[in-house]
Amino acid sequence: MHFCLFLAISLAALLGNGLIISAVACGHHLHTPMFFFLLNLALTDLGCICTTVPKAMHNSLWDTRTISYAGCAAQVFLFIFFISAEFSLLTIMCYDRYVSICKPLHYGTLLGSRACAHMAAAAWASGFLNALLHTANTFSLPLCQDNALGQFFCEIPQILKLSCSQSYLREVCLIMISVCLASGCFVFIVFSYIQIFRAVLRIPSAQGRHKAFSTCLPHMAVVSLFLSTSSFAYLKTSTTSSSSLDLALSVLYSVVPPVLNPLIYSLRNKELKPAVWTMITGWFHKY
């Protein structure tokens, strides 16, 4: 049952994000800042799914519960890397929407090709640095309590439970700093959307207002779900921890967003959806 569930989730994420990457890469009319950031977001979603789900599928199918120490370290590094880069890209995408709606005359200046490349590079670089710090700090701790993690992938809070040293407080402080930075990004997103909603409410057309709200509100919902569940998973105390709660929280912030992001940000887009459909029909006619 677990294997079938994870297989369906991974196939949905791979199909949706793969179509987005292919359509944006092949469609020259989609080479704009918004679709450039969507392509980067799809890459992070694929990275998140490919880091955690295949190993869980393997363990479920072969009825094993093992992962090597090096494999666990690699999983922690890659997962933190892609998750951190994804949240940075979500913040950048919010800025892109703010500029396009509130400052349309300055869009070409503020979001030129060079600026977009620099922002995307900064998102990936910040994710790499964050992952490197957390992985090096976590796996420098002596782990002597047990060798069993109560999770379907290697997650830092579960690893810290196995530590027998008080030095794990360093990693706790590092996690709190990361959560504070993520909260700052969330405040920026909320402030940007307040400005966007104020601009949208001045649109005379009811259809135009509905279109703007229908694209902004799902974005806010996914960002809120991602930040709230990940923050609670990393900051909750051991007294409030349970295996079922840990599993539910981890699925909500690690698996659900990569599956929903293609539907919310991309496949509903009036420019991207025809491009995806044209690409699919072209493949059928070719083969």
N, C-alpha and C positions, 0 to 999 in steps of 0.2 A: 504493500500500500504506500509506504514511504517512497519507494523507488518510483512508482507511477506518478505520485504527486510531484516529486522533484523533477521528473522527466517532463511533465506537462508545463511546469513553471519555466524550466530552462528553455524548452522549445519555443514557448511564447516570447520570452525575452530575446532569444537569439533571432527569431523570425522578425519581430518588430524592429529591433535595433539594427539588424542586418539590412533590412529594407531601407531604413532611413539613411544609413551610411552609403549604400549603393546608389540611392536616388540622388543624394546631395553631391556625391563624388562625380556621378555621370551627367547630372543636369547642370549645364552651364548657367541657365537662368536662375539657379538656386545658389549661386556663389555670392551670397550676401552675408553681412555680419550675423544676422539671426540664424541662418541655416548653418553657418560655420560653427557657431556655438552649439547648435543642436547636434551636429556631427560629433563634436568633442564630448558632449553629454552621452550620446549613444555609445561611444567608445568606453567611457567609464562604467556605464551600465553593463556592457558585455564583460568588462574586467571583473566587476563585482560578482556577477553570476558565475563566471568561469573559475573564480578563486574558491568559492565555498561549495557550490552545489555539486560539481562532479565527484568530489571526494565523498560527500554525503550519499550520493547515489551509489557509488562503489561499495561503501560500507553496508548500505541497506540491501543491495543485491546479493553480496557475498556473506552477509550476516557476520561482519567483523566490526570492531570498534577501535581500530588501531590507526595511528599516524606517527610518523617518525618525528624526532625532535627537530631536525632540520626542516622537515616538511611543515611542521607547526609554525616555526619561525618564519618560513617563506609565506605561509598563509596569512599570518598576522601582518607582515610587511605589505603584501599586495593588497589585502583588504583595506587597511588604513590608508594606503596610497590612493586607491580608487575612490574610496568614500570621501576623503578629504578633498580630492580634486573635483568630485561631483558637486559637493556643497559650494565650493568656490565658483564653479561654473554656473550653478543656480543663481548665485548672487550676481554674477556678471550678466546673466540673461535678464535678470530683473532690471539692472541698469540699462540694458539695451531697450527694454520695453519702455522704461521711463523716458529715455531720450527720444524714442520714436513717437511717443504720444505727447509728451509735455514740451519737447524742444525739437520739433521736426525739422526746422530750418538749419539747425546745427548738427543734424545727424551725420552727414557726410564728414564733418570736421572732427567731431568727437569720437566717431567710430569708423575711422578709416582702416584700410587693410593693415597698416603697420600697427595701429593701436590695438586692433583685434588680435593680431598675432602676439603682441606683447602681453595682453591680458590672458590669453589662453596659455601662453608659456608660464606666466606667473601662477596660474591655477595648478598646472601640472607640477611646477617646481615646489610650490607650497605643500602639495600632497606628498611629494617625495621626501621633503625635509621632515614633515610631521611623522610620516611612516618610519623614517630612519631613527628619529629620536625615540619614539614609543617602542619600536622593536628592540633597539639596543638597550634601552633602559629596562624593559621587561625581562629580556632573556639574560641580563647580567645578574638577576636575582637567583639565589639558591632555592631550588624547588625540592622540598623534602616531605611535604605533607602526604602526597598521594600522586598517582600518575593518571588519574581519571578526570576528564573535563565533562561537566554536565551540560554539554552543548553539542550541536551538530557540526560546528567548526571551531577552530582555535580563536577564542575571544579573550581579550586582555583581562577583563574582570574575573573570568573563570581561572585564568592562569595565576592571577594574584592570590586567589584562594589557596593555592598550593605552596605559596612561599612561606618559609619559616623565619624570615628575617624582617626586622622592622624597617629595612631600607625600601620596602615596597611603598612606603609613604612618598618617596620621590616620584614614583610613577603615578600615584594618586594625585599629587600636586600638578604633575604634567597633564593629566587628564582634565583636571579642573580648569587649567589655563586654556586648553583646547576647547572645552565647553564654553568658556567665557568668550573666546574669539568667535566661536560659532554663534553664540547668542548675539554678539555685536553685529555679525552678518545678518542675522534674523531681524534685528532692530532696523538695520538699513533697508532690508526688503520691505518690512512693514511701512516704514516712512515713505519709501518710494511708491508703494501701492496706494498710500493715502493721497499722495500728489497725483497719481494716475487716476484714481477714482474721482478726485475733484475735477480733473480735466475731462473725464468721460461724462460726468453729469452735466457738463456744459454743451455736450453734443446735442444738437436739436433733434436728430433722428432717433426714434426709439429703437429701431433695428441696429443702428450703430452702437448705442449704449449696451444693448443686449449682447452683441458680438464681443465687445470689449470685456464685459463682466464674465462672459462664458469662458474666455481664455485666461483671465486673471485669477478667478476664484479657485479653479482646480489647481493652479500652480501654488497658490497660498496653502491649500489643503495638504498637498503632498509635502511641501517644505515643512509645514507645522508637524505633520505626522512623523516625518523623518527626524526632525530635531528633537521633538518631545520624547519619542521612544528611545532614541540613541542616548540622549542625556540621562534618562531615567535608568537605562540599562547599565551605564557606566558609573553613575553616581549613587545608585541605591546601596543601602547597607546590607550586610549579610543577613541581618535579622528579618528583612523584608523580602528576602530572596527565596524563590522556590523554582524547581526545575521546569514546571509548566509555564510559570510567568517568564522565566529567562528565555525559554524557547519561543514564546509568543512575541516577546519584545524583539528578539533577534530576527525573527522572520519579518516583522513589520518594518524594520529599518534597513535590513540587508537584502531582502528578496523582493518585497512588494514594490518599492520604488522603481527598480529596473524593469519590472513588468509593466507598470502603469505609465511610466514616462513616455514611451512611444505613443500611447493613446492620448495622453493629455497635451503634450507639447508639439507633437509632430503629425500623427496620422489624421488629426482633425483639421490640420491646416489646409486651406483651400488651394494653396500653391503646391504643397508637397503631395497631397493625396492624389491628384491627377498624375503627377510625375511617377509615383509608386505604381499606380494602376497601369500606366503606359509601359513601364519597365517590365511588369509581370506579364502583360499580354504580349510584349515583344519577345520575351523568353519562350512563351508557349508557341508562338508562330515560328520561332527559329528552330525549336526542337520537335 
